[in-house]
Amino acid sequence: MTRAAGTRRMSLMKISVAQIYGTSDVKANQADAARLVESAAQEGAELVVLPEMSILEFFPRLPHRYDYFDLAEPIPGPTFDWFSALAHLHGVHIVYNHYERSPEHLHFDTSVVVDRDGLLIGKQRMMHIAEEPGYNEKFYYTPGWDSYRVFELDGWRFGIAICYDRHFPEVFRSFILQGAELVLVPTAVAASEPFAEVYELEMRAAAVTHGVYIAMANRAGSEPPLEFLGRSMIIDPLSRISGACDDNPSQVCTVEIAKETVTKARVLFPFLRDRRPETYERVSVFRCDSGTQRD
């Protein structure tokens, strides 16, 4: 391969988002995930992104069940080993999400980056923890404290905003300031309002505001009391939907992304150039009980 051809190849990547329906049968969930990864590989994907709790039921929908803590595993652990073998078998990078038990016996919602050789590249823990009907997450999860990490595969730099993290623009900005061109969003978004109403709108706005591709991998199907939205999608830095699934489970959507589109978006919308970080200090330390500030 010539240098020019190699540079061209690194400026492009095919990515797939896999849309999964989870049950209490982990083996069945693994079989579904394996089929979707194989399908993505056949479509030429180099990176496959799976949704939140990729091979587990979405147990936080049910409040205060101590038995669910038994699902947690260390990383590396049995689930990592399974995904490692799957990545190596199909020659694709995989980002999956799982319930992590740390050495301190704390429990995290964690996304794991596995390269095509089956090697552990790193992990990102969910930093913001939701608590609302159907999402009883503060009982099951400890908030991550290990910062917002940027990973690199095949010349592409990316961060991972897990589910609730996607609502915080500071998360995206943290990734962008570390050179991210892509943000992966493994999530479990329900079809009820107001979630369905803002699902696409919010991420299309985030894509153009930050000048990045966003790849959202969502759950689909019924896990009472939740009905998951599906509609996994890949959004380009100009807010266009490059590809999307419908509301049915067991689908993949594969799209080729291009660094030149990131460059174009950041020229057309030069928000990074026009940032004024010296004026934002009070924003980062503001507390709701701090009172009204007068000049």
C-alpha positions in Angstrom: 0.0 0.0 0.0 1.3 3.5 -0.9 1.6 6.2 1.8 -1.2 8.1 0.1 -3.5 5.0 0.0 -2.6 4.3 3.7 -3.5 7.9 4.7 -6.7 7.7 2.7 -7.6 4.4 4.4 -7.0 5.9 7.9 -9.3 8.8 7.1 -12.2 6.4 6.6 -13.8 3.8 8.8 -16.9 1.6 8.6 -18.7 1.4 11.9 -21.8 -0.6 12.9 -24.3 0.0 15.7 -26.0 -3.2 16.9 -29.5 -3.1 18.2 -30.2 -5.8 20.8 -33.1 -7.2 22.7 -32.0 -8.5 26.1 -33.6 -11.3 28.1 -32.7 -13.0 31.4 -31.1 -15.8 29.3 -27.5 -14.6 29.0 -26.6 -17.5 26.5 -29.4 -16.4 24.2 -28.3 -12.8 24.4 -24.7 -13.9 23.5 -26.0 -15.8 20.5 -27.9 -12.7 19.3 -24.8 -10.5 19.8 -22.6 -13.0 18.0 -25.0 -13.0 15.0 -25.1 -9.2 14.9 -21.3 -8.9 15.1 -20.9 -11.5 12.3 -23.5 -9.6 10.2 -21.6 -6.3 10.8 -18.3 -7.9 9.8 -19.9 -9.2 6.6 -21.0 -5.7 5.8 -17.3 -4.6 6.1 -17.5 -3.0 9.6 -14.2 -2.3 11.3 -15.8 -1.2 14.6 -19.0 -2.6 16.1 -20.8 -0.8 19.0 -23.3 -2.6 21.3 -25.9 -1.0 23.5 -26.0 -0.6 27.3 -25.9 -4.0 29.2 -25.0 -5.6 25.9 -25.7 -9.3 26.8 -27.8 -8.8 29.9 -31.4 -7.9 30.6 -31.7 -4.2 31.5 -32.1 -5.0 35.2 -32.2 -1.4 36.6 -35.8 -1.2 35.3 -36.6 -3.2 38.5 -35.9 -1.6 41.8 -33.8 -2.9 44.7 -33.1 -6.5 43.7 -29.9 -7.6 45.5 -29.6 -10.7 43.3 -28.7 -8.6 40.3 -25.4 -7.8 41.9 -24.4 -11.4 41.1 -24.3 -10.4 37.4 -21.3 -8.2 37.9 -17.9 -9.3 36.8 -14.3 -8.0 36.9 -12.8 -6.7 33.6 -11.0 -8.8 32.3 -13.4 -11.6 33.2 -15.6 -14.2 31.5 -17.6 -11.7 29.5 -14.5 -9.9 28.3 -13.0 -13.3 27.3 -16.1 -14.1 25.3 -16.0 -10.7 23.4 -12.3 -11.0 23.0 -12.7 -14.3 21.1 -15.6 -12.8 19.1 -13.5 -9.8 18.0 -10.6 -12.0 17.0 -12.9 -14.4 15.2 -14.3 -11.7 12.9 -11.4 -9.4 12.8 -13.4 -6.4 14.1 -13.0 -3.9 17.0 -15.9 -4.2 19.5 -17.1 -1.8 22.1 -19.5 -3.6 24.5 -21.1 -2.5 27.8 -21.3 -4.6 30.9 -21.8 -4.6 34.7 -18.4 -4.3 36.2 -17.3 -5.4 39.7 -14.2 -3.5 40.7 -11.4 -4.9 42.9 -13.0 -2.8 45.7 -16.3 -4.6 45.1 -18.0 -1.5 43.7 -20.3 -1.8 40.8 -20.1 0.2 37.6 -21.9 0.5 34.2 -18.9 0.2 32.0 -18.1 0.1 28.3 -15.1 -1.9 27.2 -12.9 -1.4 24.1 -11.6 -4.6 22.5 -9.5 -4.5 19.4 -9.7 -6.8 16.4 -6.9 -9.0 17.9 -9.0 -9.5 21.1 -6.9 -7.2 23.2 -8.2 -4.9 25.9 -7.6 -1.3 24.9 -9.4 0.3 27.9 -12.8 1.0 29.5 -15.0 3.9 30.3 -17.4 3.9 33.3 -20.7 5.8 33.3 -20.1 9.1 35.2 -23.6 10.4 35.7 -26.2 8.0 37.3 -29.9 8.4 36.7 -32.7 7.8 39.1 -36.3 7.9 37.8 -39.1 5.4 37.0 -37.7 2.5 35.1 -34.1 3.6 35.7 -33.3 2.7 39.3 -29.6 3.1 38.7 -28.4 4.7 41.9 -29.1 1.5 43.7 -27.1 -0.6 41.2 -24.3 1.6 40.0 -21.4 3.6 41.5 -20.6 6.8 39.6 -17.3 6.6 37.7 -14.5 8.8 38.8 -11.8 8.0 36.3 -12.3 10.9 33.9 -13.4 11.0 30.3 -11.1 8.9 28.3 -10.3 9.0 24.6 -9.3 5.9 22.8 -7.7 5.4 19.3 -8.3 2.6 16.8 -7.1 2.7 13.2 -6.3 6.4 13.5 -9.7 7.5 14.8 -10.0 9.0 18.2 -13.3 8.5 20.1 -14.9 8.8 23.5 -17.8 6.9 25.0 -20.8 8.7 26.6 -22.8 5.9 28.3 -26.6 6.5 28.3 -27.3 9.3 30.8 -23.9 10.8 30.2 -25.1 11.9 26.7 -27.2 14.6 28.3 -24.2 16.6 29.6 -22.5 18.8 27.0 -19.4 18.9 29.3 -18.9 15.2 28.5 -18.7 15.8 24.8 -16.5 18.8 25.1 -14.1 16.8 27.3 -13.7 14.3 24.5 -13.4 16.9 21.7 -10.6 18.8 23.6 -8.7 15.5 23.6 -9.0 15.2 19.9 -12.1 13.0 19.5 -13.7 12.8 16.1 -16.3 10.3 17.1 -18.4 9.7 20.2 -20.0 6.3 20.9 -23.3 6.3 22.8 -24.3 2.9 24.2 -27.8 3.4 25.7 -31.1 2.0 26.8 -33.7 4.6 25.8 -37.4 3.9 26.3 -40.1 4.6 23.8 -42.1 6.6 26.2 -42.2 10.4 26.4 -40.3 12.5 26.9 -37.4 10.2 26.0 -38.5 9.4 22.4 -39.2 13.0 21.7 -35.7 14.3 22.5 -33.7 11.2 21.5 -32.8 12.1 18.0 -33.0 15.9 18.4 -30.5 16.1 21.2 -27.9 14.0 19.5 -28.2 15.7 16.2 -27.6 19.0 18.0 -24.6 17.6 19.9 -23.1 16.3 16.7 -23.0 19.8 15.0 -22.2 21.7 18.2 -19.1 19.6 18.8 -18.2 18.7 15.2 -18.2 14.9 15.7 -19.8 11.8 14.4 -22.1 10.2 17.0 -22.9 6.5 16.9 -25.8 5.5 19.1 -26.5 1.9 19.9 -29.8 1.4 21.7 -31.9 -1.5 23.0 -35.1 -2.5 21.3 -38.1 -4.6 22.4 -40.2 -5.0 25.5 -38.6 -5.5 29.0 -41.6 -4.7 31.3 -42.2 -2.1 32.5 -40.1 -0.5 29.7 -40.5 -0.7 26.0 -37.2 0.3 24.3 -37.2 2.7 21.4 -34.6 1.1 19.1 -33.7 3.6 16.4 -30.0 3.1 16.8 -28.3 5.6 14.4 -25.1 7.2 13.2 -25.1 11.0 12.9 -22.5 12.9 11.0 -20.9 16.2 12.2 -23.3 18.3 10.1 -26.2 16.7 12.1 -27.3 14.4 9.2 -28.5 10.9 9.9 -26.1 8.7 7.9 -27.9 5.5 8.8 -30.5 4.2 11.3 -32.3 1.1 12.4 -36.1 1.0 13.0 -37.8 0.0 16.3 -37.3 -3.8 15.9 -34.6 -5.7 17.8 -31.7 -7.7 16.3 -30.5 -5.3 13.6 -27.2 -3.7 12.6 -26.7 -0.4 10.8 -23.3 0.1 9.1 -22.0 3.4 7.8 -18.6 4.6 6.4 -17.4 7.7 8.2 -14.9 10.2 6.9 -12.5 12.5 8.6 -13.0 15.1 5.9 -16.5 15.6 7.1 -15.3 16.4 10.6 -12.9 18.9 9.1 -15.7 20.4 6.9 -18.0 20.8 9.9 -15.4 22.5 12.0 -14.7 25.0 9.3 -18.3 25.8 8.7 -19.1 25.9 12.4 -15.9 27.1 14.1 -17.1 26.7 17.7 -13.8 25.3 18.9 -11.9 28.3 17.4 -14.3 30.7 19.1 -14.4 29.2 22.5 -13.7 31.5 25.5 -12.6 29.1 28.2 -11.3 32.0 30.3 -14.9 33.1 30.8 -16.3 29.7 31.8 -14.7 29.2 35.2 -17.8 30.1 37.2 -19.9 27.8 35.1 -17.8 24.8 36.1 -18.0 25.5 39.8 -21.6 26.9 40.0 -23.9 25.3 42.5 -27.7 25.7 42.5 -27.6 26.9 46.2 -24.9 29.6 45.6 -27.4 32.4 45.4 -27.7 35.2 42.8 -24.5 36.8 41.7 -24.6 40.5 41.2 -21.8 42.6 39.6 
